[in-house]
Amino acid sequence: QVQLVESGGGLVQAGGSLRLSCAASGSIFSINAMGWYRQAPGKQRELVEAITSGGSTNYADSVKGRFTISRDNAKNTVYLQMNSLKPEDTAVYYCNADLYLMDYWGKGTLVTVSS
């Protein structure tokens, strides 16, 4: 099995920054993509930004220009640099790893942005 360990969540003021990290470990042979999703109470989980092993990215329009995803394939780690945070960004952020045959999810890390 694969385990995803997230870190970096917390409380930040509007306009501030946070950097999330997610490291994958376990029975990893290859990873197609890793990314971040978020879910606010009462709302559906949505894609924030994802990146493939080749560097291709997909992201939500709401975070364009503010969030940047990056990865270290050798370490099986993905990062999310979040700048200019808004209260609307408040959510539980989940790390995802696509291993071609199966998806794995982290337990989530809470990001709270105060107004």
Disulfide bonds with the S-S distance in Angstrom:
Cys22-Cys95 1.94
